[in-house]
Amino acid sequence: MFPERSEADWRQAAEAALKGLAFEKLVSTTADGLKLGPLHARAEGPRALRGEPGPWKALARVDHPSPDDFHAAAREDIDNGAEGLTIVFARSGAAYGFGLKGSVAKALDGVDFGAGRFVLEPGSLADAEAFAALVARPEEADVSFGLDPLGADETVAKLRGRGFKGPYVAADARTVHDAGGTPAQELAFALSAGVAGLRALQDPSALEFRLSADADVFATLSKFRAMRLLWARVEEASGLTPQPIRLAASSAWRMMAKAEPYVNVMRAATAAFAAGLGGADCVTLLPFTQALGLPDAFARRLARNTQLIELREARLGFVADPAAGAGGFEALTQGLCETAWGLFQSFEAAGGLAAALNKGLVQSAVATSASALKRDVARGKAPLTGVSAHPFLAAEPVAVLPDEPSPVAAGGLAGFRLSEPFERLRERAKGTVFLAAIGPLAAHQRRVGFARETFEAGGVATVAGTGASQAAALTEAFRASGAGAACLCGTDEAYADHAAEFAAALKAAGARAVYLAGRPGEREAEWAAAGVGGYVYVGVDLVAALGAFLDKTA
């Protein structure tokens, strides 16, 4: 038997391990300003349960512009395990440059609309109506039409009249996430959109909620739990008996990267895990090559099978609300509920979602969060695996279909991908940087490793020296490397002794730029005079630093 330990025992051990550092070093702060400690006691909170028993439904995204190719892809997905389809039309907010164009009838010919769940991503009301016209038995179909809660009354009336049971409109907050919003902002937007739909249709069953799922397990899982709890509060405040909502998840566009795209497979798997365990009714994953172009059959198969492995082999999703009682998740869920509710009230006080958008309240809040997020990514505080962290320049290219994406109109909440600044750097990058190691391996390896990752994040190849203590040996190794620029890598003590001399020697040997891995401190003027043109260190704005480096070496 293990001896029982109290939280006080653990805290004492943690403080000893910190060796004088403040305990607050172990406390993290979320994008919404919520504090999360390293250890949370068991906690009780309201349950966030799906309306249907069993696991979430694994849907396959189909977005081919060609009706014939769309039809082939849809049939392949259904025949190979997908439990339904997410049908993406051109000009929808989730099209990301593609989406169905042309005949809906040809694209969906022969599809059994009673055999799975169909989630529409319409670009217009006409898209939803064209789909509805194909369904012979509307009362048996499980269709979420995805209409905007504002202005869809007439189309909803037609769908009801034909016998569709809904949901008809989507309180879709994914655009907030795409634009860099926080979890609480996404939830507040969804609440306001849901209230707008409830006011217009007077029927909570007519609504579906749609949220983004990304690779932050704690934030995503807690966000989906919070969505159910928040809407129950809205229903109670409206005099309604709370009922489980329809809640759909899509993997996040902003986390998709072009560099090392196979990492996107892991991001998507994590997103599905978090959203599914957080209570999503259905999950749709972007194929791993979505940022590079129109996904081919292999990329779409990986997206489909990622969920099937989680559901059928790992048996995830068979426990209702598995995070319930876990102190960390309960604390984050409750914190998100409180923060999102306050934002939601501010939108409603402005006159509802439409008025809050017209006044720029939503856009302003999201822009502030997006700016902070971009800053954290640029400074490495929010590392992107395969992009800003652990880049791999020798990765093999992946295949996409030849269709060119259509331009995406930028609205008030313009989406972006976090990796884009680094991708722009890689498009400019050329040449090689010589990592001018100073002294023995034990003295320089840490900064050599950091400098390698830093420059390769911008697409610049590196070659490392073995360690030199004399300027002549260093310049000889630099010339032999064939590199056009150099970065000094060593200890602070080595820099004090050699940085100025070595930088001047490297410049004389033909280096177009000489950088130093570390902070300049009080020697910046001296080193600059010797030829050091820039610095890379933990916390530097990597995008700005690498951009300046490429300017110097162009």
Number of C-alpha atoms within 10 A of each C-alpha: 3 4 5 6 8 9 11 9 10 12 14 11 11 14 13 12 10 12 9 8 11 10 15 9 10 14 12 13 11 12 16 16 12 14 14 17 15 14 13 14 12 12 13 12 14 13 17 23 20 22 13 11 12 13 21 26 22 28 29 31 27 25 27 28 21 19 21 16 16 23 20 16 21 24 18 16 22 18 10 12 16 23 20 25 22 24 24 27 26 24 21 19 19 20 22 22 22 26 26 26 18 13 14 21 15 14 23 20 16 11 16 12 19 17 13 18 20 20 23 23 27 26 20 14 17 11 21 23 16 13 18 19 13 16 18 13 13 20 15 14 21 19 26 25 29 24 28 19 24 15 12 16 16 10 16 24 13 13 19 16 10 16 13 23 18 21 22 28 26 26 26 26 24 26 23 27 25 23 22 27 29 24 28 25 26 27 34 30 25 28 28 25 26 26 24 20 27 19 13 14 19 11 11 21 17 23 27 24 26 26 29 27 35 28 21 12 18 16 23 27 27 28 31 28 30 29 29 25 21 22 22 19 16 17 16 13 11 12 9 12 10 17 16 16 23 23 25 26 28 25 25 23 25 19 19 28 26 23 27 21 23 17 17 25 20 14 23 27 20 21 27 31 24 25 33 30 26 31 31 31 24 24 27 27 28 24 27 26 26 22 22 17 18 25 24 18 16 14 21 24 18 16 24 24 20 20 28 21 13 18 19 12 9 10 12 19 24 14 12 17 18 16 21 20 17 15 17 21 24 24 22 22 26 20 21 28 24 15 18 27 21 15 21 24 15 18 23 19 12 16 13 17 26 17 15 19 17 12 14 13 16 24 19 14 15 21 19 13 19 23 13 15 19 18 16 15 21 24 20 19 15 15 16 21 18 23 28 24 16 17 21 17 17 8 12 9 10 15 15 17 13 10 14 10 15 13 10 16 11 9 8 14 19 15 23 17 18 25 23 16 17 25 18 14 19 22 10 14 22 16 15 20 27 26 31 31 25 27 18 13 14 10 18 20 20 13 21 25 13 18 26 22 22 27 25 25 28 29 26 22 20 23 17 21 19 16 22 18 14 13 18 14 12 22 22 12 19 25 15 11 17 13 20 19 24 27 29 28 31 29 20 15 10 16 21 11 11 17 25 18 15 26 29 19 18 28 18 12 16 15 23 18 22 29 24 25 25 21 15 19 7 8 13 15 11 13 23 17 12 19 23 26 19 22 21 22 18 14 11 16 18 25 22 14 20 25 19 13 23 19 12 14 16 10
